[in-house]
């Protein structure tokens, strides 16, 4: 009985503190003015140090501007993240976070912000987003089945309220610009500059840099590298915002057939929460920490296997072979998320339904034959989806912040 009373008191205290903080925050929106030299960064809703915000931040350091700017990173669990430079780490939804949300001269986020945040009119809100869309987004979605949530009307309403605060939105290509305008009901300024996270793919795709990355990740140089980077499945989850690792890949078969010549890096989507013991594969499957940056994994890989993930659009910059493991294509398209285009017609690689065929494709992969079969598709794919990726997006954003 005493324990339950104590637990109840703790909950009351936490809720009181929470709503007191938000009340003070709303008052602060009328009292405090933003400071031009303070920048608030958030990636993957505070889950990781990665993506477009990371590469803008690191360009600030590369230019020696980290003394000019006070950079603040938002995390759900700040102690779990080590970041370079002089940035301050704050915990999402806590007092310090709310204070810096008020006084920052710029917000650089790659996903929707917390619903109760209110941007000062003088704060520059640069929404980088996190990928060119294959799956339907926002107001373009006709149905919803996300962590059990099926209220599409409320989803549309929440999305519209959120995007109304975005001042700038980054686009990787004209295709995305058109979709973003409509699907996000976005009326601000579209920055058609490519993704800051892809600057590294344009500027650092060389043997010396790749060898350094392989040493960093302890990847053997005598093996070819396969990167497996699937998306998440809206209907396979543990709880809201935490999804299962959904795949029909037979890792035993992959190991048996490919283990002599390849290693396999499995990169979960940031919403996937799994703790898998890969040790039985004896180094064939390289355990990929959640903090490993996928842009760097693109560079160290020789082949990428994906499904319906936007990773395909970034990886195309490297013009390396892509295989599409689409074992649930019909169900995914018909029941979870419809697509903006026909994968069979557009993607520069085979659509594969089972592990046996996947192994066969990898074993018989020849770059010249791959180019002969998919080269024209790859040309069209790059021209359409890598249209604005020129390796200068991060510098553009810094110039925008300073103006």
N, C-alpha and C positions, 0 to 999 in steps of 0.2 A: 504493500500500500504506500509506504513512504517513498519507495523508488518511483512509483508512477506519479506521485505528487511532484517530486523533484523534476522528473522528465517534463511534466506539464508546465512547470514554472520556467524551465529552460526554453521550451518552445515559445512561451509568451514573451520572454525577454528577447529572443531572437527576432520574433515578428515585430515587436515594438521597435527594436533597433532598426530593422529593415525599413519600416514605414516612416520612422523618424528621419532616417537618412534620405529617403526619397522626398519627404516634405521639405527638408533643408535644401535639397538639390533644386527643387522647383522654385524656391525662393531665390536661390543663387542665380538662376537664369535671368532674373531681373536686376540683380545687384552686381554680379561679377562680369568683367569684360575679358574677352580672350586675349592672350598674349601671342604675338606673331611668331615668337621663337619656340613655342611649345607645340609638339606634334604627338598626337595619340595614334598608336598603331594597334590593330587587332587582326588576327588571322584565324580562320576556321572557328569563329565565335569564341576565341580565347583558348582553343585547345592546343595550338601549336605555334612554333616560330617558323613560319614557312611562307611560301607563295609570294604574291605581288608585294604585299607590305614588307616582307623581309628584304626583298631585293631593292626596294626604294631606300629602306633604312641603311642597308650596307653600301649603297652608292653615296649616301650622306657621309658615311665613314671614309669611303674611298676618296672623296673630295676634301676630306679634312674639315668637314662642317659640323662635326659632332660637338664642338665647343660653342659654335654659333647657335645650334639648336638644342633644346632640351627634349630628348626623345623619351616617350613613355610607352611601354608595352603592356597590353592587357592580357592576362592569363586567368584561366579558371583555377589553376594550381601553380602559382608563380615559382615555388621552390623546386618544381620538377624541371624547370627550364633554365639552361645556361645560354646566355646570349652575349655576343661580343660588344665591345665599346662601353660607353658610359650610360646606357639607357637605364631608366628606372622601371622596375617591374611592379605592377599593381594587380590586385585581385579583383576580378570582375564582380560588379554589383556592390563592392564595399566602398567605405567613405573616401578613401584615397582615389579610387577609380572615378567616383562621381565628381570629386574636386577637379581632377585633370580633364574630365569630359567638359566641364564648365570653362576652364581657362585655356584650353588648347586652341591655337590659331588654326590648326588643321586636324581633321580626322582622316586617317587612311585605313579603311576597312575593306575586307574582301567578301563579306557576307552581310546579311541584314543586321542592323544594330538592335540592341535591346529595346523592346517596345516602349519603355517609359522614358528613354533619353530624349531630350529636347535640345536641338542644336541652336546655338547663338547665331543670329543673322550674320555676324561678322566672321564666323568660323567657316573655313573652306572644308567642305565635306567631299572627299575624293573616294568614290566607291569604285574599287578596282574590279569587282566581281571575281569569279574563280574559274572561268572557263567558257569557251565557245560552246553553245548548246547543241547537243544532238537530241536529248530528251526535252519534251515540252516543259516550259517554265511558267510560273506566275499565272497571269490572266489567260494564258493560252491553254492551261490545263482544264480539261473537261471533267475529270474525276480525280479523286484523291484517296490514297490508301497508305498513309504515312504514319508508322508507329500506331496503327489502329485508328488514326484520325481520318474521318471521311467527310468532314464538313467543308466542302469546296467553296461555298459562299463566304464563310468566315476567313478561309485561307486567302481568297482574293481580296477581301476587305483589309486584312492585316498587311498584305503585301503592298497594296496601294498606299496605305498610310505610311509605311516604312519608306518606300521609294520617293515619296513626296519631299523628303528631307534631303535627298541626294542632290548635290549641286553639280558634280561632275561624275561621269561614268566612263570607264575605259573600255574600249572595244578592240578586238583582235582583227576584225575584218568587217566589210560592209554587210555581209550576211548577218553577223551578230548585231550590228547597229540597228538594222531594220527590226529584228526580233525584239531586242531590248526596249526599243521605243514603245512597241505595242504590248509586250508581255509584262513589262514593269510599269507601264503608264508613265514613262520617264519623259519629263519636259525640260530637263536641264541641258547642260552642254556635254555632248558626246565627244570624248577624246579618242580619236581614231589614230592611236599611236602604237598599237601592239601591247603585249603584256610585259611589264618590268621583269617578271620571273624568267622570261624567254631571252633576255639580253645575254645571259650566260650561254645559252645554246647557240646563239649567233656569233658571239665573240670568243668563246673558249672551247670550241670543238676541235681540239688538237691533241696529239699524242702526249705531249709533256703534261698538260693539265689533267688529262684522263688518267695517266699513270699515277699522279699525285692523289687523285680521288680513289683509285683502286687500293693504294696503300692506306689511305684514311679508313676505308671500309674493310680492309683486310680481305680483298678479293684476289684470288690467285690469278696470276698473269698467264698461266699456261692453259686456262680454260676459257671457253666462250661463255658469255653471260646472257641469260634470258631474264628479262624483267616481266613479272606477272603482276599487272595492276588493274584489277577489276573494279567496277563500281559496287555500290551497295544495293540491296533489294529492299524496297520500301516496306514490304510485308513480312520481312524476317528480322525480328528485333527482340531485344531483351526488355527494354523499356524505352520510353520516349527519348529519342536522340542517341540511343546506343543500339547498333545493329550487329547482326551475326555475320560471320564470314561465310557467304553463300557461294558455293562452287560445286561443280561435279567433276572437277579435275581429279584424276587418280594419281596421287603423288607417288605411290609405290611403283606404279608403272612408269611414270616419268623418270624416277630414280634409276630403275632397272635398265631402261632403254637408253637414257641420255647421260647417266652419271659419269661415264668415263671422259666425256668431252665437254660437258657443260656444268655450270652452276646455275641455280634458280633463285632469284631474289623475289620474294613475295611481299608486295607493298599493299597494305590494307588502305582502303578509303579512310579518311580521317573520322568518319562517323562509325566505323566498325570497331568494336571492342572485343577482342579475343586474346586468349593466352594459350597458344598452341605450342606443344613440345615437338620441335622439329629434329631433335637429337638423333632419332633412329635413322635419319638419312645421311648421317656421317659427313656433314659439310656440303652435301649437294644442295640442300635448301639453306640459303643464308638467312639467318634470322634478322629481320629488318626492324630496327627500333623505330618507334613512332616519330622520333625526331629526325630521322634520315630524310633529307630533302629530296623530293622526287626529281627535281631538275638535274641534280647531280647523278641520280640513278639512271636517268635517260642517257647521260653522257657515257657512263661505264658499260652500258648494255649493248649487245650486238643485235638482239631481237627483242621486240616487245609483244607480249600477249595481253590483250585487253578484251573488253566486251562492248559496253555501251557508255564507256567513260569518256569524258572530254580530254583525257590524256592523249588520245589519238591526234588531236589538233596540234598540241605542243610538240609531240614526238616527231611529227611529220617534218619539222624544221631540219632534222638530222638526216632525213631521207634514208632511214634504215628500215629493214623488213618489219612489218606488223602482221600479226596473226590474230584473228578475231574469234575467241572461244564463246560462241553464242548458242549454247546448248538449250537455252530457254527463250529464244528470240520471240516466238509467237506469243507465249504467255506474258512475257515482259511488256511487249508492245500493246497487247490487247487488254491487259489487266492492271498493269502498274503505271507505265509512262508511255504515251505515244511519242513518236519521233517526228522531227522536222523534215527528214529526208529518208530516202530508201537506202539502207546500208549496202545492200547487194549492188546497187548501181554506183555508189560513190566511194566506198572505202577502198584504199589501195592494198588489198590483201584478201586472203580467203576467209570465208565464214565457215567455222569448224564446229561440229556438234558433239564430238566425243574425243576422249584422250587418245585412243588408238590412231585416229586420223591426225590429231595434233602432233603426236610423236612422229608419224610418217612425214608430215610436212617439214618438221624441223630436221629430221635425218637427211632428207633429200633437198634441203634448201641450198640453192646455188644463186649467188647474187646476180649473175648475168641472166639466168633464166627468170629470176624474179622480176628483174627490170624489163625483160622482154614481154612478160605477161602483164605486169602491173605498172610499167613505166608511164604510160600515157595517163592512166588514172591518177598516179602520184603527181604528175605535172598539174593536172586539173585541181587536185586536192590542195596542193601547196599554193597555187595561184589564188584559190578561193578563200582558204582558211588561214593562211600565213601572210595575208595581204599586207598587213601593217607591221609585222615583226621585223624590225630593222636593227635591233640591238641598241636603241637609244631611248627607250621608254622611261627608264628610271631617271635619266638626266632631265627629260622633259618635265616629269612630275616635280623634281626639285626646283627647277626654274619657275614652275607654276606657283609653288609654295612661296617662293621668294619675291614674287611680283606683288 
